[in-house]
Amino acid sequence: MSAVSAVSAGRTGGHRVFPVMGTVASLVVADRVPAARCEAAIDAVVVELERLEARFSSYRADSEVSRYD
């Protein structure tokens, strides 16, 4: 069973789609933990990816990498 079908089959978990690094990411957590815990984990991943994007993105003029171009 895929992670997406596990979530849709009624198991606890979470799913979020969000823009990052010039594309769209889809994050699926399929686990038997409370929804609030899944949401907190997803929030942490999103924050970390946004931090990495702010530092390394060649698409953002304000990124650390872009300052060296």
N, C-alpha and C positions, 0 to 999 in steps of 0.2 A: 504494500500500500504506500503510495507516495505521501509526502508530508502534507501536500495540499488536500488530498482526499482524506487523510487522517483528521485534519481539522474540520473539514466539511462533514465528516461522519459523526460529529458530535463530541469528539475528544476535546479536552481543553487545549488551549494554545492560542496563537495569535498570528496575524498576517498584516503586513503593511507594505504599501508601495509608495516610494518617494524618490524625488529627483536628487541625484548626487553624481558628481564627477562627469558631468556632461551626458549622462544617460539616466535611465530609470531603474532603480533597484527594487527588487521584490524580496522581502524577508519573511520567511515562514518559520514559526516555532511550533512544533508538534510534540507536545509532552503532556503528561498528566499532572500539571501544576496549576495553581489558581491563575485565573486570567490576569489579575493585577500583577502577579509576578512575571508573567510573559510580557505584558505591556512594559514593565520596568526594564526587562532585558532588551526588548526591542528599542526602547528609548535610549538605552546606553549604547547600543550599536549605532543608531542614527547619529547620536552626538559624536561618537568617535569617528565615523565616516565624514561628518561635516568638518571636524577638526583636521583630519588628514587632507580633505579637499582644500581647506583654507591654506594649508601649508604647501601642498604639492601640485595643485591644479595649474595646468598650463592654459586653461580656459578663463581663469579669473585674473583680472589685472591687478587685484590686491593680494594675490597669493605670494608666499615667500619665494617660490620658484620663478614667478614672473618678474620679480625684482632683479633677477640676475640676467634677464634677456637683454 
